[in-house]
Each structure stands twice: as C-alpha cells, then as structure tokens.
C-alpha cells in the first residue's frame, strides 16, 4: 500500500486540519468536533446538514458554503459520524428556522442521524430530513437496507442548498426533497478497488482485465463482472439500466453528473461524458445541466458513476445553476 499519510489512526483529524487551513476563508472546524461549518454571516434561513464517513472527498465538507451545506459532519474512513458529532452540526446550523438533514441510505448513517435529530428536538430545534437512495445497482447491500445513496446526493445538496438560500421554509424544503429523491438515479462501474488505509489492502479483488458494474462507494458488491470494455460500451450499459428505471420520453429534460471515484483521470471522465452525450442525444433527451469531476469518491477506486436527474420543475434548473461559494462545486 502506498499512501501519502502518517499514522492511519490520525487520518480524519489531520485531513480536516489541512482542509480548514487551505480554505479558512470559506470554512471552519468546530472545536473538539469533526464538524466543518461554513464561514458566512447568519441570515435566519433553514440550515442544511449532511455528512458520513470519510474517504468520499470532496463529499461532504467540500460542499459546505453559501448556497449549499451549512455544515458537514465527518466520520472516520467509511464509518458514520456519531450522534453527538451530528448534534453539534445541527446546533451550529440552527438560525431559528430549523435544520434539514440530507442522509445517504446506509444503516449507520440513518441510525446516527436519526438519533441526533431526536436529541436536537429535545433542545427545541426543529429538524426534518430526507434519505437519498439513488443507486439503482442493487436493493440490499453490505451496509444498506434498500438502495444505496451515492453521487446523486451531491445534486440534492445543490438544489436544496439553493432553495434554502432563497428562503424556503423547512416544510417547503422537505416537500421539495421528497419530490427530488425519486427523480435522481445513479449507477457506477469499477475498474480497480479502493484500499482503506487502516486495512492496507484492496476492499475486493478484480482481475487485471475485469470490471464490475454497480459497485458501491464502500466497495460493496455490484451486479455483474465482465471483461474490460471501451468507454462507449460502459456508457451504453449504464444508460441502458438507467433508461429502464426512468422510462423517459423524447424531449424530457435531465441533469447529467459524471462522477469520478477517486482514481480516474479527468481525461477518461470527459471521454465517458462524450459517449453519454451521444447516447442520450439518440434518445431525444434535453441535457439541461452537465457536470464532470470527482464529487463523491471511494478513496482511490478506479471507476466512475453516472447520475441522471429528471428536471420536473423549472425551479430545479434554477437551483442547479445558482451561484455557490464552496470548495468543490
């Protein structure tokens, strides 16, 4: 294992300290916590909090800032943050209008965020939430009951963040979130697995000429292994599976997010996007919003995911294009 780290036990603390030092004009770390909070004047709007295990950078701390998250709560690598840490994130984000939680569908995250919600409500903070389950690969997996939450979560951050910035109430943000979740779907493919530093070896094995469709962001099993294929063939498989879920019609408007998994060069991501563009054009879809890059990674996994979001209201596109001040958007 080759990693630019010190003691694996100190990864989270050292990473957060480095992040805050590099971007101290945008974010701060709450003392004695793993909470990254935005540095903006309080404006009396709904607070937005997300988070999860580390190893998915820039998610979630990279999306803290004006127009997106109020705070991100960071756990150890591939480990959910604890309820007490999440509670601190909620308290720091409460400006009197309530706090909305964006939770990826993993058992630990759901349980710990729910416990933190209850603790916050005991302190008279109004809290609501949504669970993101955009991964269409499998129904149940290593850490999950139901579908997993992956890169589509970032689009939820963006849309709800813009809605909160506009001044929508907690009730209105909840209603918007409930409409968003079924409209966002993702699917990925892995070429090589991630190596968790404290484990020191790959999370699963793939032969040199093998790929796996549907692998999760923690290395959870996908739905099929095949021999390595050109980008166009990979794009066709992911688009075909997403089409089955959406049952789209010509003229439908979609947002497209190509997300690198941490070890995939941008060159390859852009090639893949070019293939996706052609396939979706052939389907007669309007691609109203496009984004390429590393947004929800899996440490150093080689691979990528494709997220499509059906634009069901013109305001969603307005929210996607709204300006933000964050590290990674």
C-alpha positions as CSV (number, residue, x, y, z in Angstrom):
1,X,0.0,0.0,0.0
2,X,1.4,3.4,-1.0
3,X,-0.4,6.4,0.6
4,X,0.7,9.9,1.5
5,X,-0.3,9.7,5.1
6,X,1.2,9.5,8.6
7,X,-0.5,7.3,11.2
8,X,-3.7,5.8,9.7
9,X,-5.4,6.4,13.1
10,X,-4.9,10.2,12.6
11,X,-6.2,10.5,9.0
12,X,-9.5,12.2,9.8
13,X,-8.0,14.8,12.2
14,X,-5.1,15.7,10.0
15,X,-7.2,15.8,6.9
16,X,-9.7,18.2,8.4
17,X,-7.0,20.4,9.8
18,X,-5.4,20.7,6.4
19,X,-8.7,21.4,4.7
20,X,-9.5,24.2,7.1
21,X,-6.1,25.7,6.8
22,X,-6.3,25.7,3.0
23,X,-9.8,27.2,2.8
24,X,-10.0,29.2,6.1
25,X,-11.8,31.9,4.2
26,X,-14.7,29.5,3.5
27,X,-15.0,27.0,6.3
28,X,-14.1,26.4,9.9
29,X,-13.9,23.4,12.2
30,X,-16.0,23.5,15.3
31,X,-13.7,23.0,18.3
32,X,-13.3,19.4,19.6
33,X,-15.5,18.0,16.8
34,X,-15.3,16.6,13.2
35,X,-17.8,19.2,12.0
36,X,-16.9,21.5,9.1
37,X,-19.1,24.7,9.2
38,X,-19.4,27.5,6.7
39,X,-18.0,30.9,7.4
40,X,-20.8,33.2,6.5
41,X,-22.9,35.6,8.5
42,X,-26.1,34.0,9.8
43,X,-29.1,35.0,7.7
44,X,-32.0,33.5,9.5
45,X,-32.6,30.7,7.0
46,X,-33.0,27.0,7.2
47,X,-29.8,25.2,7.9
48,X,-28.6,22.2,5.8
49,X,-26.5,19.4,7.3
50,X,-25.1,16.3,5.7
51,X,-22.2,14.0,6.3
52,X,-21.0,10.5,6.6
53,X,-17.8,8.5,6.6
54,X,-14.6,10.0,5.2
55,X,-13.0,8.6,2.1
56,X,-15.5,10.2,-0.2
57,X,-13.8,13.5,-0.6
58,X,-14.7,16.2,-1.6
59,X,-18.0,14.9,-0.1
60,X,-19.2,16.2,2.1
61,X,-17.0,19.0,3.5
62,X,-16.3,20.2,0.0
63,X,-19.9,21.3,-0.4
64,X,-20.1,23.4,2.7
65,X,-20.6,27.1,1.9
66,X,-23.1,29.7,0.9
67,X,-25.7,28.2,-1.4
68,X,-25.1,24.6,-0.3
69,X,-24.5,23.0,3.1
70,X,-24.3,24.8,6.4
71,X,-22.2,22.0,7.9
72,X,-20.8,18.6,7.1
73,X,-20.2,16.0,9.8
74,X,-17.2,13.8,9.0
75,X,-16.8,10.2,10.4
76,X,-13.7,8.1,10.2
77,X,-13.0,6.4,6.9
78,X,-16.1,4.6,5.7
79,X,-17.6,5.0,9.2
80,X,-20.7,7.0,10.1
81,X,-20.2,10.0,12.4
82,X,-21.5,9.6,15.9
83,X,-24.8,11.1,17.0
84,X,-23.1,13.6,19.4
85,X,-21.0,14.9,16.5
86,X,-24.0,15.2,14.2
87,X,-25.9,17.1,17.0
88,X,-23.1,19.7,17.1
89,X,-23.5,20.1,13.4
90,X,-27.2,20.6,13.8
91,X,-26.9,23.1,16.7
92,X,-24.3,25.2,14.8
93,X,-26.6,25.3,11.8
94,X,-29.8,26.4,13.5
95,X,-30.6,30.0,12.8
96,X,-34.1,29.9,14.1
97,X,-35.8,28.4,11.0
98,X,-35.0,24.8,11.6
99,X,-32.4,22.4,10.2
100,X,-32.7,19.9,7.3
101,X,-30.7,16.7,7.2
102,X,-29.5,15.1,4.0
103,X,-28.7,11.4,4.8
104,X,-27.3,8.8,2.5
105,X,-29.0,5.5,2.8
106,X,-26.6,3.4,4.9
107,X,-27.7,1.8,8.1
108,X,-25.2,3.6,10.3
109,X,-25.8,7.0,8.8
110,X,-29.6,6.6,9.1
111,X,-29.5,5.4,12.7
112,X,-27.0,8.0,13.9
113,X,-28.6,11.0,12.1
114,X,-32.0,9.9,13.4
115,X,-30.6,9.8,17.0
116,X,-29.1,13.2,16.6
117,X,-32.4,14.5,15.2
118,X,-34.2,13.3,18.4
119,X,-31.5,14.9,20.6
120,X,-31.8,18.2,18.8
121,X,-35.6,18.2,19.1
122,X,-35.2,17.7,22.9
123,X,-33.3,21.0,22.7
124,X,-36.2,22.6,20.9
125,X,-34.6,22.7,17.4
126,X,-37.0,21.9,14.6
127,X,-35.4,19.2,12.4
128,X,-36.5,17.3,9.3
129,X,-34.7,15.1,6.9
130,X,-34.5,13.1,3.6
131,X,-32.8,9.8,2.8
132,X,-31.0,9.6,-0.5
133,X,-31.1,6.2,-2.2
134,X,-30.2,7.0,-5.8
135,X,-28.0,3.9,-6.6
136,X,-30.1,1.5,-8.8
137,X,-27.5,-1.3,-8.8
138,X,-28.9,-3.5,-6.0
139,X,-31.7,-3.5,-3.5
140,X,-29.8,-4.5,-0.4
141,X,-26.1,-4.4,0.2
142,X,-23.3,-4.7,2.8
143,X,-24.3,-1.5,4.8
144,X,-27.7,-0.9,3.5
145,X,-31.4,-2.0,3.7
146,X,-32.8,-0.9,0.3
147,X,-30.9,1.1,-2.3
148,X,-27.6,2.9,-1.5
149,X,-27.0,6.7,-1.5
150,X,-24.2,7.7,-3.8
151,X,-23.2,10.7,-6.1
152,X,-26.8,11.8,-6.6
153,X,-26.6,13.1,-3.1
154,X,-24.5,16.0,-4.3
155,X,-27.3,17.2,-6.6
156,X,-29.6,17.1,-3.6
157,X,-27.1,19.2,-1.7
158,X,-27.1,21.7,-4.6
159,X,-30.8,22.0,-5.2
160,X,-31.8,22.1,-1.5
161,X,-29.0,24.4,-0.7
162,X,-30.1,26.9,-3.3
163,X,-33.7,26.6,-2.1
164,X,-32.6,27.3,1.5
165,X,-30.6,30.3,0.3
166,X,-33.7,31.6,-1.5
167,X,-35.5,31.5,1.8
168,X,-37.8,28.5,1.6
169,X,-39.2,27.2,4.9
170,X,-38.3,23.9,6.4
171,X,-41.7,22.5,5.4
172,X,-41.1,23.7,1.8
173,X,-37.6,22.2,1.7
174,X,-39.0,18.9,2.9
175,X,-41.7,18.9,0.2
176,X,-39.0,19.7,-2.5
177,X,-36.7,16.9,-1.2
178,X,-39.5,14.3,-1.3
179,X,-40.1,15.2,-5.0
180,X,-36.3,15.2,-5.8
181,X,-35.4,11.7,-4.4
182,X,-37.4,9.6,-7.0
183,X,-36.2,11.8,-9.8
184,X,-32.5,11.2,-9.2
185,X,-30.8,7.9,-10.1
186,X,-27.2,6.7,-10.4
187,X,-25.1,3.7,-11.4
188,X,-21.4,3.1,-11.4
189,X,-18.7,0.8,-12.7
190,X,-15.3,-0.1,-11.0
191,X,-12.1,-0.9,-12.8
192,X,-10.0,-1.3,-9.6
193,X,-11.0,-1.4,-5.9
194,X,-10.2,1.1,-3.2
195,X,-7.7,0.5,-0.4
196,X,-8.7,1.6,3.1
197,X,-5.6,2.9,4.8
198,X,-6.2,1.1,8.1
199,X,-6.8,-2.2,6.3
200,X,-3.9,-1.9,3.9
201,X,-5.3,-4.0,1.1
202,X,-7.9,-3.6,-1.6
203,X,-11.5,-4.0,-0.5
204,X,-12.3,-6.6,-3.1
205,X,-10.4,-8.4,-5.9
206,X,-10.7,-7.8,-9.7
207,X,-8.6,-9.5,-12.3
208,X,-6.4,-7.2,-14.4
209,X,-8.8,-7.4,-17.4
210,X,-12.0,-7.3,-15.3
211,X,-14.6,-4.7,-14.3
212,X,-17.6,-4.7,-12.1
213,X,-20.9,-2.9,-12.7
214,X,-22.8,-1.5,-9.8
215,X,-20.0,-1.4,-7.1
216,X,-20.9,0.8,-4.1
217,X,-18.8,3.7,-2.8
218,X,-17.5,1.5,0.1
219,X,-16.6,-1.4,-2.3
220,X,-20.0,-3.2,-1.8
221,X,-20.7,-5.8,-4.5
222,X,-22.3,-4.8,-7.8
223,X,-24.5,-6.8,-10.1
224,X,-22.2,-8.2,-12.8
225,X,-18.5,-8.7,-13.7
226,X,-17.3,-8.5,-17.3
227,X,-14.1,-8.1,-19.2
228,X,-12.7,-4.6,-19.7
229,X,-14.6,-2.7,-22.4
230,X,-14.2,0.7,-24.2
231,X,-15.8,3.8,-22.7
232,X,-18.7,3.7,-25.2
233,X,-19.7,0.2,-24.1
234,X,-19.5,1.1,-20.4
235,X,-21.7,4.2,-21.1
236,X,-24.2,2.1,-23.0
237,X,-24.6,-0.3,-20.1
238,X,-25.2,2.4,-17.6
239,X,-27.5,4.4,-19.8
240,X,-29.5,1.2,-20.7
241,X,-30.0,0.4,-17.0
242,X,-31.0,4.0,-16.1
243,X,-33.4,4.1,-19.0
244,X,-35.2,1.0,-17.5
245,X,-35.7,3.0,-14.3
246,X,-36.8,6.3,-15.8
247,X,-38.9,5.1,-18.7
248,X,-38.1,8.5,-20.3
249,X,-39.7,10.1,-23.4
250,X,-38.3,12.2,-26.1
251,X,-38.0,15.8,-25.1
252,X,-37.6,15.1,-21.4
253,X,-35.1,17.4,-19.6
254,X,-32.3,15.9,-17.5
255,X,-29.3,16.9,-15.4
256,X,-26.2,14.8,-16.0
257,X,-23.4,14.2,-13.5
258,X,-20.4,12.1,-14.4
259,X,-18.6,11.4,-11.1
260,X,-15.1,10.1,-10.7
261,X,-14.5,7.5,-8.0
262,X,-11.1,8.9,-6.9
263,X,-8.6,7.2,-9.1
264,X,-10.0,8.0,-12.6
265,X,-8.3,10.8,-14.6
266,X,-10.4,13.6,-15.8
267,X,-9.4,12.7,-19.4
268,X,-11.2,9.4,-19.0
269,X,-14.2,11.1,-17.4
270,X,-14.6,13.6,-20.3
271,X,-14.3,10.7,-22.8
272,X,-17.1,8.9,-20.9
273,X,-19.2,12.1,-20.9
274,X,-18.8,12.4,-24.6
275,X,-20.2,8.9,-25.0
276,X,-23.1,9.6,-22.6
277,X,-23.9,12.8,-24.5
278,X,-24.3,10.8,-27.8
279,X,-26.3,8.1,-26.3
280,X,-28.8,10.5,-24.6
281,X,-29.0,12.6,-27.7
282,X,-30.0,9.5,-29.6
283,X,-32.8,9.0,-27.0
284,X,-34.0,12.5,-27.8
285,X,-33.4,13.9,-24.3
286,X,-32.6,17.5,-23.5
287,X,-29.5,17.7,-21.3
288,X,-30.2,20.9,-19.4
289,X,-27.3,20.7,-16.9
290,X,-24.0,18.9,-17.1
291,X,-21.2,18.3,-14.6
292,X,-18.0,16.2,-14.7
293,X,-15.5,15.6,-11.9
294,X,-14.8,14.0,-8.6
295,X,-17.7,14.7,-6.3
296,X,-18.4,11.5,-4.3
297,X,-15.4,9.3,-4.4
298,X,-14.3,6.0,-2.9
299,X,-10.7,6.9,-1.8
300,X,-8.6,5.7,-4.8
301,X,-11.1,3.4,-6.6
302,X,-10.7,3.5,-10.3
303,X,-14.1,3.9,-11.9
304,X,-17.0,6.3,-12.2
305,X,-20.7,6.7,-11.8
306,X,-23.4,8.3,-13.9
307,X,-26.2,10.2,-12.3
308,X,-29.3,11.5,-14.1
309,X,-31.9,13.8,-12.6
310,X,-35.1,14.4,-14.4
311,X,-35.9,18.1,-14.3
312,X,-39.6,18.1,-13.3
313,X,-39.8,21.8,-12.5
314,X,-38.0,24.8,-14.0
315,X,-37.0,25.9,-10.5
316,X,-34.8,22.8,-10.2
317,X,-32.7,24.0,-13.0
318,X,-32.6,27.5,-11.5
319,X,-31.3,25.9,-8.2
320,X,-28.7,23.8,-10.0
321,X,-27.3,26.9,-11.7
322,X,-27.5,29.2,-8.7
323,X,-24.1,30.6,-7.5
324,X,-22.3,29.0,-4.6
325,X,-19.2,29.6,-2.5
326,X,-17.8,26.2,-1.7
327,X,-14.5,24.3,-2.0
328,X,-15.6,21.7,-4.5
329,X,-18.7,22.5,-6.6
